[in-house]
Amino acid sequence: MDNAPAHGYRKIHGEVKVNERLYFYFLPPYTVAKLNPVEKVFRFFRAKVTHNEYFADISHLIEAARNFFRYLYVCRSRVASLIHAEV
C-alpha cells in the first residue's frame, strides 16, 4: 500500500499479515511506480475509462469500470507483462 491518505493507515508501518497468503506492505512516501505497479494499472484505467468521459450517473461509471476489468481479465498475460508480474 502506498500510504495515500485515503487508505487511512497512518499509524501502521512495515508489513501487515492478513492471512497465510496475503500481506500488506506499506511503501515509503513518494515511491516511484516501479515499486508500486498498481499505479500503472490506475493510470491505464484512467486513460481508457474515465479520461475525457462524462457519466450521467454512477451506474454508467460502474458499468464502464466492470467492462474495463473484464477486458483486463481476458488480457491478463499482457497486463502481467505491463506490471512485471506473473499470471
Beta strands, then each sheet from edge to edge (+ up, - down):
strand 1: 15-17
strand 2: 23-25
sheet 1: 1+ 2-
end
